[in-house]
């Protein structure tokens, strides 16, 4: 409903996707829905995005992801 904002693909084929950006002047199809993070395993025959559960104590109501990056050690 809110579309993806950014994607970061790890060398092992896992893709992290941020979704739900709200920005002045940018149309939002779900203005009251908080942002979300998804994980997709591109190694699967039919990959699909799965919503990641965000830890308790995180302010989901104000979660407005813009961009994403990962660090691989």
PQR file of N, CA, C, O and H, with PARSE charges and radii, in Angstrom:
ATOM      1  N   UNK A   1       0.818  -1.210   0.000 -0.4000 1.5000
ATOM      2  CA  UNK A   1       0.000   0.000   0.000 -0.0000 2.0000
ATOM      3  C   UNK A   1       0.853   1.262   0.000  0.5500 1.7000
ATOM      4  O   UNK A   1       0.516   2.241  -0.666 -0.5500 1.4000
ATOM      5  N   UNK A   2       1.957   1.243   0.745 -0.4000 1.5000
ATOM      6  CA  UNK A   2       2.764   2.453   0.837 -0.0000 2.0000
ATOM      7  C   UNK A   2       3.987   2.415  -0.065  0.5500 1.7000
ATOM      8  O   UNK A   2       4.671   3.426  -0.222 -0.5500 1.4000
ATOM      9  H   UNK A   2       2.230   0.448   1.286  0.4000 1.0000
ATOM     10  N   UNK A   3       4.268   1.270  -0.655 -0.4000 1.5000
ATOM     11  CA  UNK A   3       5.406   1.166  -1.562 -0.0000 2.0000
ATOM     12  C   UNK A   3       6.725   1.105  -0.826  0.5500 1.7000
ATOM     13  O   UNK A   3       6.815   1.491   0.340 -0.5500 1.4000
ATOM     14  H   UNK A   3       3.712   0.449  -0.527  0.4000 1.0000
ATOM     15  N   UNK A   4       7.753   0.620  -1.509 -0.4000 1.5000
ATOM     16  CA  UNK A   4       9.069   0.549  -0.883 -0.0000 2.0000
ATOM     17  C   UNK A   4       9.828   1.841  -1.166  0.5500 1.7000
ATOM     18  O   UNK A   4       9.655   2.475  -2.207 -0.5500 1.4000
ATOM     19  H   UNK A   4       7.681   0.307  -2.456  0.4000 1.0000
ATOM     20  N   UNK A   5      10.676   2.208  -0.206 -0.4000 1.5000
ATOM     21  CA  UNK A   5      11.451   3.438  -0.346 -0.0000 2.0000
ATOM     22  C   UNK A   5      12.870   3.111  -0.778  0.5500 1.7000
ATOM     23  O   UNK A   5      13.455   3.818  -1.598 -0.5500 1.4000
ATOM     24  H   UNK A   5      10.817   1.692   0.640  0.4000 1.0000
ATOM     25  N   UNK A   6      13.424   2.033  -0.221 -0.4000 1.5000
ATOM     26  CA  UNK A   6      14.805   1.688  -0.541 -0.0000 2.0000
ATOM     27  C   UNK A   6      15.010   0.189  -0.321  0.5500 1.7000
ATOM     28  O   UNK A   6      14.216  -0.470   0.351 -0.5500 1.4000
ATOM     29  H   UNK A   6      12.949   1.458   0.445  0.4000 1.0000
ATOM     30  N   UNK A   7      16.084  -0.330  -0.898 -0.4000 1.5000
ATOM     31  CA  UNK A   7      16.411  -1.751  -0.765 -0.0000 2.0000
ATOM     32  C   UNK A   7      17.923  -1.884  -0.679  0.5500 1.7000
ATOM     33  O   UNK A   7      18.664  -1.170  -1.355 -0.5500 1.4000
ATOM     34  H   UNK A   7      16.728   0.205  -1.444  0.4000 1.0000
ATOM     35  N   UNK A   8      18.370  -2.813   0.167 -0.4000 1.5000
ATOM     36  CA  UNK A   8      19.795  -3.106   0.284 -0.0000 2.0000
ATOM     37  C   UNK A   8      19.946  -4.622   0.213  0.5500 1.7000
ATOM     38  O   UNK A   8      19.368  -5.345   1.024 -0.5500 1.4000
ATOM     39  H   UNK A   8      17.768  -3.392   0.716  0.4000 1.0000
ATOM     40  N   UNK A   9      20.721  -5.099  -0.751 -0.4000 1.5000
ATOM     41  CA  UNK A   9      20.893  -6.533  -0.967 -0.0000 2.0000
ATOM     42  C   UNK A   9      22.273  -6.953  -0.467  0.5500 1.7000
ATOM     43  O   UNK A   9      23.295  -6.407  -0.882 -0.5500 1.4000
ATOM     44  H   UNK A   9      21.191  -4.511  -1.410  0.4000 1.0000
ATOM     45  N   UNK A  10      22.279  -7.938   0.435 -0.4000 1.5000
ATOM     46  CA  UNK A  10      23.519  -8.450   0.995 -0.0000 2.0000
ATOM     47  C   UNK A  10      24.165  -9.450   0.031  0.5500 1.7000
ATOM     48  O   UNK A  10      23.486  -9.990  -0.842 -0.5500 1.4000
ATOM     49  H   UNK A  10      21.448  -8.382   0.773  0.4000 1.0000
ATOM     50  N   UNK A  11      25.463  -9.700   0.180 -0.4000 1.5000
ATOM     51  CA  UNK A  11      26.141 -10.655  -0.704 -0.0000 2.0000
ATOM     52  C   UNK A  11      25.524 -12.059  -0.680  0.5500 1.7000
ATOM     53  O   UNK A  11      25.641 -12.798  -1.658 -0.5500 1.4000
ATOM     54  H   UNK A  11      26.015  -9.261   0.889  0.4000 1.0000
ATOM     55  N   UNK A  12      24.868 -12.435   0.428 -0.4000 1.5000
ATOM     56  CA  UNK A  12      24.279 -13.769   0.527 -0.0000 2.0000
ATOM     57  C   UNK A  12      22.884 -13.862  -0.096  0.5500 1.7000
ATOM     58  O   UNK A  12      22.253 -14.917  -0.035 -0.5500 1.4000
ATOM     59  H   UNK A  12      24.773 -11.835   1.222  0.4000 1.0000
ATOM     60  N   UNK A  13      22.396 -12.767  -0.697 -0.4000 1.5000
ATOM     61  CA  UNK A  13      21.106 -12.793  -1.375 -0.0000 2.0000
ATOM     62  C   UNK A  13      19.921 -12.345  -0.548  0.5500 1.7000
ATOM     63  O   UNK A  13      18.792 -12.360  -1.039 -0.5500 1.4000
ATOM     64  H   UNK A  13      22.909 -11.910  -0.746  0.4000 1.0000
ATOM     65  N   UNK A  14      20.148 -11.941   0.708 -0.4000 1.5000
ATOM     66  CA  UNK A  14      19.054 -11.409   1.511 -0.0000 2.0000
ATOM     67  C   UNK A  14      18.880  -9.927   1.194  0.5500 1.7000
ATOM     68  O   UNK A  14      19.852  -9.175   1.123 -0.5500 1.4000
ATOM     69  H   UNK A  14      21.065 -11.929   1.106  0.4000 1.0000
ATOM     70  N   UNK A  15      17.647  -9.528   1.007 -0.4000 1.5000
ATOM     71  CA  UNK A  15      17.348  -8.134   0.682 -0.0000 2.0000
ATOM     72  C   UNK A  15      16.516  -7.522   1.799  0.5500 1.7000
ATOM     73  O   UNK A  15      15.500  -8.089   2.199 -0.5500 1.4000
ATOM     74  H   UNK A  15      16.857 -10.139   1.065  0.4000 1.0000
ATOM     75  N   UNK A  16      16.944  -6.363   2.306 -0.4000 1.5000
ATOM     76  CA  UNK A  16      16.192  -5.609   3.298 -0.0000 2.0000
ATOM     77  C   UNK A  16      15.510  -4.451   2.579  0.5500 1.7000
ATOM     78  O   UNK A  16      16.135  -3.749   1.783 -0.5500 1.4000
ATOM     79  H   UNK A  16      17.770  -5.903   1.980  0.4000 1.0000
ATOM     80  N   UNK A  17      14.239  -4.258   2.860 -0.4000 1.5000
ATOM     81  CA  UNK A  17      13.430  -3.267   2.158 -0.0000 2.0000
ATOM     82  C   UNK A  17      12.764  -2.356   3.178  0.5500 1.7000
ATOM     83  O   UNK A  17      12.111  -2.831   4.106 -0.5500 1.4000
ATOM     84  H   UNK A  17      13.731  -4.828   3.506  0.4000 1.0000
ATOM     85  N   UNK A  18      12.927  -1.046   3.008 -0.4000 1.5000
ATOM     86  CA  UNK A  18      12.221  -0.092   3.869 -0.0000 2.0000
ATOM     87  C   UNK A  18      10.980   0.391   3.120  0.5500 1.7000
ATOM     88  O   UNK A  18      10.990   0.534   1.897 -0.5500 1.4000
ATOM     89  H   UNK A  18      13.457  -0.659   2.253  0.4000 1.0000
ATOM     90  N   UNK A  19       9.914   0.638   3.878 -0.4000 1.5000
ATOM     91  CA  UNK A  19       8.637   1.000   3.267 -0.0000 2.0000
ATOM     92  C   UNK A  19       7.878   1.970   4.161  0.5500 1.7000
ATOM     93  O   UNK A  19       8.005   1.938   5.385 -0.5500 1.4000
ATOM     94  H   UNK A  19       9.905   0.522   4.871  0.4000 1.0000
ATOM     95  N   UNK A  20       7.096   2.824   3.536 -0.4000 1.5000
ATOM     96  CA  UNK A  20       6.205   3.686   4.296 -0.0000 2.0000
ATOM     97  C   UNK A  20       6.685   5.108   4.481  0.5500 1.7000
ATOM     98  O   UNK A  20       6.267   5.776   5.427 -0.5500 1.4000
ATOM     99  H   UNK A  20       6.993   2.850   2.542  0.4000 1.0000
ATOM    100  N   UNK A  21       7.547   5.589   3.610 -0.4000 1.5000
ATOM    101  CA  UNK A  21       8.036   6.964   3.727 -0.0000 2.0000
ATOM    102  C   UNK A  21       6.891   7.957   3.595  0.5500 1.7000
ATOM    103  O   UNK A  21       6.085   7.887   2.667 -0.5500 1.4000
ATOM    104  H   UNK A  21       7.886   5.046   2.842  0.4000 1.0000
ATOM    105  N   UNK A  22       6.842   8.882   4.544 -0.4000 1.5000
ATOM    106  CA  UNK A  22       5.886   9.986   4.481 -0.0000 2.0000
ATOM    107  C   UNK A  22       6.700  11.277   4.407  0.5500 1.7000
ATOM    108  O   UNK A  22       7.563  11.530   5.248 -0.5500 1.4000
ATOM    109  H   UNK A  22       7.497   8.940   5.298  0.4000 1.0000
ATOM    110  N   UNK A  23       6.418  12.068   3.411 -0.4000 1.5000
ATOM    111  CA  UNK A  23       7.191  13.274   3.159 -0.0000 2.0000
ATOM    112  C   UNK A  23       6.239  14.341   2.651  0.5500 1.7000
ATOM    113  O   UNK A  23       5.356  14.039   1.848 -0.5500 1.4000
ATOM    114  H   UNK A  23       5.717  11.862   2.728  0.4000 1.0000
ATOM    115  N   UNK A  24       6.396  15.601   3.104 -0.4000 1.5000
ATOM    116  CA  UNK A  24       5.493  16.661   2.619 -0.0000 2.0000
ATOM    117  C   UNK A  24       5.469  16.725   1.095  0.5500 1.7000
ATOM    118  O   UNK A  24       6.514  16.776   0.446 -0.5500 1.4000
ATOM    119  H   UNK A  24       7.114  15.846   3.756  0.4000 1.0000
ATOM    120  N   UNK A  25       4.271  16.721   0.541 -0.4000 1.5000
ATOM    121  CA  UNK A  25       4.102  16.807  -0.902 -0.0000 2.0000
ATOM    122  C   UNK A  25       4.104  15.454  -1.595  0.5500 1.7000
ATOM    123  O   UNK A  25       3.783  15.366  -2.780 -0.5500 1.4000
ATOM    124  H   UNK A  25       3.422  16.680   1.068  0.4000 1.0000
ATOM    125  N   UNK A  26       4.466  14.392  -0.868 -0.4000 1.5000
ATOM    126  CA  UNK A  26       4.490  13.041  -1.425 -0.0000 2.0000
ATOM    127  C   UNK A  26       3.186  12.343  -1.051  0.5500 1.7000
ATOM    128  O   UNK A  26       2.877  12.194   0.131 -0.5500 1.4000
ATOM    129  H   UNK A  26       4.727  14.464   0.094  0.4000 1.0000
ATOM    130  N   UNK A  27       2.422  11.916  -2.055 -0.4000 1.5000
ATOM    131  CA  UNK A  27       1.146  11.264  -1.797 -0.0000 2.0000
ATOM    132  C   UNK A  27       1.367   9.968  -1.028  0.5500 1.7000
ATOM    133  O   UNK A  27       2.239   9.169  -1.370 -0.5500 1.4000
ATOM    134  H   UNK A  27       2.673  12.037  -3.015  0.4000 1.0000
ATOM    135  N   UNK A  28       0.562   9.771   0.017 -0.4000 1.5000
ATOM    136  CA  UNK A  28       0.622   8.541   0.802 -0.0000 2.0000
ATOM    137  C   UNK A  28      -0.719   7.836   0.700  0.5500 1.7000
ATOM    138  O   UNK A  28      -1.762   8.438   0.954 -0.5500 1.4000
ATOM    139  H   UNK A  28      -0.146  10.420   0.295  0.4000 1.0000
ATOM    140  N   UNK A  29      -0.698   6.549   0.325 -0.4000 1.5000
ATOM    141  CA  UNK A  29      -1.930   5.782   0.223 -0.0000 2.0000
ATOM    142  C   UNK A  29      -2.396   5.275   1.585  0.5500 1.7000
ATOM    143  O   UNK A  29      -3.539   4.840   1.727 -0.5500 1.4000
ATOM    144  H   UNK A  29       0.149   6.059   0.118  0.4000 1.0000
ATOM    145  N   UNK A  30      -1.518   5.330   2.586 -0.4000 1.5000
ATOM    146  CA  UNK A  30      -1.861   4.888   3.942 -0.0000 2.0000
ATOM    147  C   UNK A  30      -1.233   5.857   4.941  0.5500 1.7000
ATOM    148  O   UNK A  30      -0.276   5.494   5.624 -0.5500 1.4000
ATOM    149  H   UNK A  30      -0.590   5.683   2.470  0.4000 1.0000
ATOM    150  N   UNK A  31      -1.755   7.089   5.040 -0.4000 1.5000
ATOM    151  CA  UNK A  31      -1.114   8.121   5.855 -0.0000 2.0000
ATOM    152  C   UNK A  31      -1.046   7.810   7.351  0.5500 1.7000
ATOM    153  O   UNK A  31      -0.193   8.357   8.050 -0.5500 1.4000
ATOM    154  H   UNK A  31      -2.533   7.384   4.485  0.4000 1.0000
ATOM    155  N   UNK A  32      -1.916   6.954   7.849 -0.4000 1.5000
ATOM    156  CA  UNK A  32      -1.923   6.637   9.278 -0.0000 2.0000
ATOM    157  C   UNK A  32      -1.166   5.353   9.611  0.5500 1.7000
ATOM    158  O   UNK A  32      -1.090   4.965  10.777 -0.5500 1.4000
ATOM    159  H   UNK A  32      -2.609   6.510   7.282  0.4000 1.0000
ATOM    160  N   UNK A  33      -0.611   4.697   8.609 -0.4000 1.5000
ATOM    161  CA  UNK A  33       0.104   3.442   8.817 -0.0000 2.0000
ATOM    162  C   UNK A  33       1.586   3.750   9.053  0.5500 1.7000
ATOM    163  O   UNK A  33       2.190   4.509   8.296 -0.5500 1.4000
ATOM    164  H   UNK A  33      -0.672   5.012   7.662  0.4000 1.0000
ATOM    165  N   UNK A  34       2.178   3.154  10.117 -0.4000 1.5000
ATOM    166  CA  UNK A  34       3.610   3.415  10.350 -0.0000 2.0000
ATOM    167  C   UNK A  34       4.480   2.730   9.297  0.5500 1.7000
ATOM    168  O   UNK A  34       4.016   1.859   8.561 -0.5500 1.4000
ATOM    169  H   UNK A  34       1.688   2.538  10.732  0.4000 1.0000
ATOM    170  N   UNK A  35       5.732   3.132   9.240 -0.4000 1.5000
ATOM    171  CA  UNK A  35       6.665   2.520   8.309 -0.0000 2.0000
ATOM    172  C   UNK A  35       6.926   1.068   8.668  0.5500 1.7000
ATOM    173  O   UNK A  35       6.613   0.620   9.771 -0.5500 1.4000
ATOM    174  H   UNK A  35       6.109   3.840   9.837  0.4000 1.0000
ATOM    175  N   UNK A  36       7.499   0.347   7.730 -0.4000 1.5000
ATOM    176  CA  UNK A  36       7.766  -1.069   7.925 -0.0000 2.0000
ATOM    177  C   UNK A  36       9.105  -1.451   7.308  0.5500 1.7000
ATOM    178  O   UNK A  36       9.645  -0.737   6.463 -0.5500 1.4000
ATOM    179  H   UNK A  36       7.753   0.711   6.834  0.4000 1.0000
ATOM    180  N   UNK A  37       9.630  -2.598   7.750 -0.4000 1.5000
ATOM    181  CA  UNK A  37      10.829  -3.189   7.185 -0.0000 2.0000
ATOM    182  C   UNK A  37      10.466  -4.593   6.724  0.5500 1.7000
ATOM    183  O   UNK A  37       9.721  -5.304   7.398 -0.5500 1.4000
ATOM    184  H   UNK A  37       9.191  -3.178   8.436  0.4000 1.0000
ATOM    185  N   UNK A  38      11.000  -4.989   5.563 -0.4000 1.5000
ATOM    186  CA  UNK A  38      10.735  -6.306   5.010 -0.0000 2.0000
ATOM    187  C   UNK A  38      12.051  -7.005   4.699  0.5500 1.7000
ATOM    188  O   UNK A  38      13.081  -6.361   4.503 -0.5500 1.4000
ATOM    189  H   UNK A  38      11.605  -4.411   5.015  0.4000 1.0000
ATOM    190  N   UNK A  39      12.000  -8.329   4.656 -0.4000 1.5000
ATOM    191  CA  UNK A  39      13.145  -9.145   4.289 -0.0000 2.0000
ATOM    192  C   UNK A  39      12.719 -10.062   3.148  0.5500 1.7000
ATOM    193  O   UNK A  39      11.639 -10.651   3.183 -0.5500 1.4000
ATOM    194  H   UNK A  39      11.163  -8.852   4.815  0.4000 1.0000
ATOM    195  N   UNK A  40      13.573 -10.176   2.142 -0.4000 1.5000
ATOM    196  CA  UNK A  40      13.285 -11.052   1.012 -0.0000 2.0000
ATOM    197  C   UNK A  40      14.544 -11.870   0.733  0.5500 1.7000
ATOM    198  O   UNK A  40      15.642 -11.323   0.632 -0.5500 1.4000
ATOM    199  H   UNK A  40      14.450  -9.697   2.113  0.4000 1.0000
ATOM    200  N   UNK A  41      14.371 -13.194   0.611 -0.4000 1.5000
ATOM    201  CA  UNK A  41      15.487 -14.072   0.289 -0.0000 2.0000
ATOM    202  C   UNK A  41      15.474 -14.311  -1.222  0.5500 1.7000
ATOM    203  O   UNK A  41      14.642 -15.058  -1.736 -0.5500 1.4000
ATOM    204  H   UNK A  41      13.480 -13.638   0.693  0.4000 1.0000
ATOM    205  N   UNK A  42      16.396 -13.674  -1.914 -0.4000 1.5000
ATOM    206  CA  UNK A  42      16.438 -13.752  -3.367 -0.0000 2.0000
ATOM    207  C   UNK A  42      16.965 -15.093  -3.879  0.5500 1.7000
ATOM    208  O   UNK A  42      16.989 -15.328  -5.087 -0.5500 1.4000
ATOM    209  H   UNK A  42      17.072 -13.067  -1.496  0.4000 1.0000
ATOM    210  N   UNK A  43      17.386 -15.969  -2.974 -0.4000 1.5000
ATOM    211  CA  UNK A  43      17.844 -17.302  -3.352 -0.0000 2.0000
ATOM    212  C   UNK A  43      16.672 -18.270  -3.546  0.5500 1.7000
ATOM    213  O   UNK A  43      16.846 -19.339  -4.131 -0.5500 1.4000
ATOM    214  H   UNK A  43      17.367 -15.779  -1.992  0.4000 1.0000
ATOM    215  N   UNK A  44      15.503 -17.910  -3.070 -0.4000 1.5000
ATOM    216  CA  UNK A  44      14.333 -18.775  -3.183 -0.0000 2.0000
ATOM    217  C   UNK A  44      13.795 -18.763  -4.611  0.5500 1.7000
ATOM    218  O   UNK A  44      13.989 -17.797  -5.348 -0.5500 1.4000
ATOM    219  H   UNK A  44      15.362 -17.041  -2.595  0.4000 1.0000
ATOM    220  N   UNK A  45      13.119 -19.842  -4.993 -0.4000 1.5000
ATOM    221  CA  UNK A  45      12.530 -19.920  -6.334 -0.0000 2.0000
ATOM    222  C   UNK A  45      11.469 -18.849  -6.551  0.5500 1.7000
ATOM    223  O   UNK A  45      11.387 -18.265  -7.632 -0.5500 1.4000
ATOM    224  H   UNK A  45      12.961 -20.628  -4.395  0.4000 1.0000
ATOM    225  N   UNK A  46      10.666 -18.591  -5.540 -0.4000 1.5000
ATOM    226  CA  UNK A  46       9.611 -17.574  -5.605 -0.0000 2.0000
ATOM    227  C   UNK A  46       9.758 -16.632  -4.416  0.5500 1.7000
ATOM    228  O   UNK A  46       8.977 -16.707  -3.467 -0.5500 1.4000
ATOM    229  H   UNK A  46      10.733 -19.065  -4.662  0.4000 1.0000
ATOM    230  N   UNK A  47      10.751 -15.748  -4.458 -0.4000 1.5000
ATOM    231  CA  UNK A  47      10.973 -14.874  -3.304 -0.0000 2.0000
ATOM    232  C   UNK A  47       9.774 -13.969  -3.037  0.5500 1.7000
ATOM    233  O   UNK A  47       9.121 -13.483  -3.961 -0.5500 1.4000
ATOM    234  H   UNK A  47      11.386 -15.688  -5.229  0.4000 1.0000
ATOM    235  N   UNK A  48       9.501 -13.755  -1.757 -0.4000 1.5000
ATOM    236  CA  UNK A  48       8.437 -12.836  -1.368 -0.0000 2.0000
ATOM    237  C   UNK A  48       8.891 -12.059  -0.142  0.5500 1.7000
ATOM    238  O   UNK A  48       9.647 -12.565   0.688 -0.5500 1.4000
ATOM    239  H   UNK A  48      10.031 -14.150  -1.007  0.4000 1.0000
ATOM    240  N   UNK A  49       8.429 -10.853  -0.045 -0.4000 1.5000
ATOM    241  CA  UNK A  49       8.800  -9.991   1.070 -0.0000 2.0000
ATOM    242  C   UNK A  49       8.027 -10.403   2.315  0.5500 1.7000
ATOM    243  O   UNK A  49       6.811 -10.592   2.277 -0.5500 1.4000
ATOM    244  H   UNK A  49       7.815 -10.443  -0.719  0.4000 1.0000
ATOM    245  N   UNK A  50       8.760 -10.540   3.426 -0.4000 1.5000
ATOM    246  CA  UNK A  50       8.165 -10.887   4.709 -0.0000 2.0000
ATOM    247  C   UNK A  50       8.412  -9.719   5.662  0.5500 1.7000
ATOM    248  O   UNK A  50       9.545  -9.261   5.810 -0.5500 1.4000
ATOM    249  H   UNK A  50       9.748 -10.387   3.457  0.4000 1.0000
ATOM    250  N   UNK A  51       7.358  -9.246   6.300 -0.4000 1.5000
ATOM    251  CA  UNK A  51       7.497  -8.120   7.224 -0.0000 2.0000
ATOM    252  C   UNK A  51       8.315  -8.536   8.437  0.5500 1.7000
ATOM    253  O   UNK A  51       8.075  -9.590   9.025 -0.5500 1.4000
ATOM    254  H   UNK A  51       6.438  -9.618   6.180  0.4000 1.0000
ATOM    255  N   UNK A  52       9.280  -7.706   8.806 -0.4000 1.5000
ATOM    256  CA  UNK A  52      10.084  -7.955   9.999 -0.0000 2.0000
ATOM    257  C   UNK A  52       9.387  -7.338  11.207  0.5500 1.7000
ATOM    258  O   UNK A  52       8.872  -6.222  11.139 -0.5500 1.4000
ATOM    259  H   UNK A  52       9.475  -6.850   8.328  0.4000 1.0000
ATOM    260  N   UNK A  53       9.377  -8.070  12.298 -0.4000 1.5000
ATOM    261  CA  UNK A  53       8.794  -7.557  13.536 -0.0000 2.0000
ATOM    262  C   UNK A  53       9.831  -6.661  14.205  0.5500 1.7000
ATOM    263  O   UNK A  53      10.992  -7.046  14.349 -0.5500 1.4000
ATOM    264  H   UNK A  53       9.795  -8.977  12.353  0.4000 1.0000
ATOM    265  N   UNK A  54       9.419  -5.496  14.602 -0.4000 1.5000
ATOM    266  CA  UNK A  54      10.324  -4.538  15.226 -0.0000 2.0000
ATOM    267  C   UNK A  54      10.213  -4.671  16.745  0.5500 1.7000
ATOM    268  O   UNK A  54       9.115  -4.813  17.283 -0.5500 1.4000
ATOM    269  H   UNK A  54       8.476  -5.184  14.484  0.4000 1.0000
ATOM    270  N   UNK A  55      11.346  -4.625  17.423 -0.4000 1.5000
ATOM    271  CA  UNK A  55      11.420  -4.838  18.867 -0.0000 2.0000
ATOM    272  C   UNK A  55      10.507  -3.924  19.662  0.5500 1.7000
ATOM    273  O   UNK A  55      10.209  -2.799  19.262 -0.5500 1.4000
ATOM    274  H   UNK A  55      12.238  -4.510  16.985  0.4000 1.0000
ATOM    275  N   UNK A  56      10.071  -4.447  20.805 -0.4000 1.5000
ATOM    276  CA  UNK A  56       9.279  -3.631  21.735 -0.0000 2.0000
ATOM    277  C   UNK A  56      10.114  -2.451  22.211  0.5500 1.7000
ATOM    278  O   UNK A  56      11.343  -2.518  22.251 -0.5500 1.4000
ATOM    279  H   UNK A  56      10.314  -5.361  21.130  0.4000 1.0000
ATOM    280  N   UNK A  57       9.443  -1.390  22.564 -0.4000 1.5000
ATOM    281  CA  UNK A  57      10.137  -0.203  23.045 -0.0000 2.0000
ATOM    282  C   UNK A  57      10.491   0.759  21.927  0.5500 1.7000
ATOM    283  O   UNK A  57      10.912   1.885  22.191 -0.5500 1.4000
ATOM    284  H   UNK A  57       8.445  -1.335  22.532  0.4000 1.0000
ATOM    285  N   UNK A  58      10.328   0.338  20.699 -0.4000 1.5000
ATOM    286  CA  UNK A  58      10.606   1.197  19.539 -0.0000 2.0000
ATOM    287  C   UNK A  58       9.346   1.982  19.224  0.5500 1.7000
ATOM    288  O   UNK A  58       8.254   1.413  19.234 -0.5500 1.4000
ATOM    289  H   UNK A  58       9.986  -0.577  20.485  0.4000 1.0000
ATOM    290  N   UNK A  59       9.463   3.256  18.947 -0.4000 1.5000
ATOM    291  CA  UNK A  59       8.312   4.103  18.654 -0.0000 2.0000
ATOM    292  C   UNK A  59       7.839   3.875  17.217  0.5500 1.7000
ATOM    293  O   UNK A  59       8.247   4.582  16.296 -0.5500 1.4000
ATOM    294  H   UNK A  59      10.349   3.719  18.939  0.4000 1.0000
ATOM    295  N   UNK A  60       6.981   2.883  17.046 -0.4000 1.5000
ATOM    296  CA  UNK A  60       6.488   2.545  15.711 -0.0000 2.0000
ATOM    297  C   UNK A  60       5.624   3.637  15.104  0.5500 1.7000
ATOM    298  O   UNK A  60       5.614   3.812  13.886 -0.5500 1.4000
ATOM    299  H   UNK A  60       6.649   2.309  17.795  0.4000 1.0000
ATOM    300  N   UNK A  61       4.899   4.374  15.939 -0.4000 1.5000
ATOM    301  CA  UNK A  61       3.987   5.396  15.431 -0.0000 2.0000
ATOM    302  C   UNK A  61       4.729   6.463  14.629  0.5500 1.7000
ATOM    303  O   UNK A  61       4.172   7.041  13.695 -0.5500 1.4000
ATOM    304  H   UNK A  61       4.907   4.231  16.929  0.4000 1.0000
ATOM    305  N   UNK A  62       5.976   6.723  14.990 -0.4000 1.5000
ATOM    306  CA  UNK A  62       6.738   7.763  14.289 -0.0000 2.0000
ATOM    307  C   UNK A  62       7.767   7.170  13.324  0.5500 1.7000
ATOM    308  O   UNK A  62       8.581   7.908  12.768 -0.5500 1.4000
ATOM    309  H   UNK A  62       6.428   6.254  15.748  0.4000 1.0000
ATOM    310  N   UNK A  63       7.744   5.854  13.116 -0.4000 1.5000
ATOM    311  CA  UNK A  63       8.716   5.216  12.226 -0.0000 2.0000
ATOM    312  C   UNK A  63       8.436   5.624  10.789  0.5500 1.7000
ATOM    313  O   UNK A  63       7.384   5.307  10.235 -0.5500 1.4000
ATOM    314  H   UNK A  63       7.083   5.254  13.567  0.4000 1.0000
ATOM    315  N   UNK A  64       9.390   6.329  10.191 -0.4000 1.5000
ATOM    316  CA  UNK A  64       9.250   6.883   8.856 -0.0000 2.0000
ATOM    317  C   UNK A  64      10.542   6.625   8.091  0.5500 1.7000
ATOM    318  O   UNK A  64      11.327   7.550   7.877 -0.5500 1.4000
ATOM    319  H   UNK A  64      10.245   6.586  10.641  0.4000 1.0000
ATOM    320  N   UNK A  65      10.780   5.360   7.670 -0.4000 1.5000
ATOM    321  CA  UNK A  65      12.082   5.017   7.096 -0.0000 2.0000
ATOM    322  C   UNK A  65      12.354   5.714   5.768  0.5500 1.7000
ATOM    323  O   UNK A  65      11.523   5.727   4.861 -0.5500 1.4000
ATOM    324  H   UNK A  65      10.142   4.609   7.843  0.4000 1.0000
ATOM    325  N   UNK A  66      13.543   6.289   5.690 -0.4000 1.5000
ATOM    326  CA  UNK A  66      13.998   6.925   4.454 -0.0000 2.0000
ATOM    327  C   UNK A  66      15.403   6.420   4.190  0.5500 1.7000
ATOM    328  O   UNK A  66      16.371   6.907   4.774 -0.5500 1.4000
ATOM    329  H   UNK A  66      14.219   6.278   6.427  0.4000 1.0000
ATOM    330  N   UNK A  67      15.505   5.451   3.315 -0.4000 1.5000
ATOM    331  CA  UNK A  67      16.798   4.855   3.022 -0.0000 2.0000
ATOM    332  C   UNK A  67      17.098   3.692   3.962  0.5500 1.7000
ATOM    333  O   UNK A  67      16.429   3.495   4.977 -0.5500 1.4000
ATOM    334  H   UNK A  67      14.719   5.055   2.840  0.4000 1.0000
ATOM    335  N   UNK A  68      18.104   2.943   3.599 -0.4000 1.5000
ATOM    336  CA  UNK A  68      18.535   1.810   4.414 -0.0000 2.0000
ATOM    337  C   UNK A  68      19.958   1.476   3.993  0.5500 1.7000
ATOM    338  O   UNK A  68      20.323   1.612   2.825 -0.5500 1.4000
ATOM    339  H   UNK A  68      18.647   3.102   2.774  0.4000 1.0000
ATOM    340  N   UNK A  69      20.757   1.037   4.960 -0.4000 1.5000
ATOM    341  CA  UNK A  69      22.081   0.540   4.639 -0.0000 2.0000
ATOM    342  C   UNK A  69      22.408  -0.555   5.634  0.5500 1.7000
ATOM    343  O   UNK A  69      21.867  -0.579   6.739 -0.5500 1.4000
ATOM    344  H   UNK A  69      20.460   0.927   5.909  0.4000 1.0000
ATOM    345  N   UNK A  70      23.283  -1.454   5.250 -0.4000 1.5000
ATOM    346  CA  UNK A  70      23.688  -2.543   6.124 -0.0000 2.0000
ATOM    347  C   UNK A  70      25.198  -2.539   6.270  0.5500 1.7000
ATOM    348  O   UNK A  70      25.924  -2.010   5.428 -0.5500 1.4000
ATOM    349  H   UNK A  70      23.723  -1.435   4.352  0.4000 1.0000
ATOM    350  N   UNK A  71      25.645  -3.133   7.344 -0.4000 1.5000
ATOM    351  CA  UNK A  71      27.084  -3.274   7.596 -0.0000 2.0000
ATOM    352  C   UNK A  71      27.372  -4.765   7.719  0.5500 1.7000
ATOM    353  O   UNK A  71      26.772  -5.445   8.552 -0.5500 1.4000
ATOM    354  H   UNK A  71      25.055  -3.563   8.027  0.4000 1.0000
ATOM    355  N   UNK A  72      28.262  -5.266   6.917 -0.4000 1.5000
ATOM    356  CA  UNK A  72      28.644  -6.673   6.959 -0.0000 2.0000
ATOM    357  C   UNK A  72      30.060  -6.752   7.524  0.5500 1.7000
ATOM    358  O   UNK A  72      30.987  -6.160   6.973 -0.5500 1.4000
ATOM    359  H   UNK A  72      28.749  -4.714   6.240  0.4000 1.0000
ATOM    360  N   UNK A  73      30.219  -7.475   8.611 -0.4000 1.5000
ATOM    361  CA  UNK A  73      31.521  -7.604   9.270 -0.0000 2.0000
ATOM    362  C   UNK A  73      32.167  -8.910   8.865  0.5500 1.7000
ATOM    363  O   UNK A  73      33.273  -9.216   9.310 -0.5500 1.4000
ATOM    364  H   UNK A  73      29.465  -7.955   9.059  0.4000 1.0000
TER
END
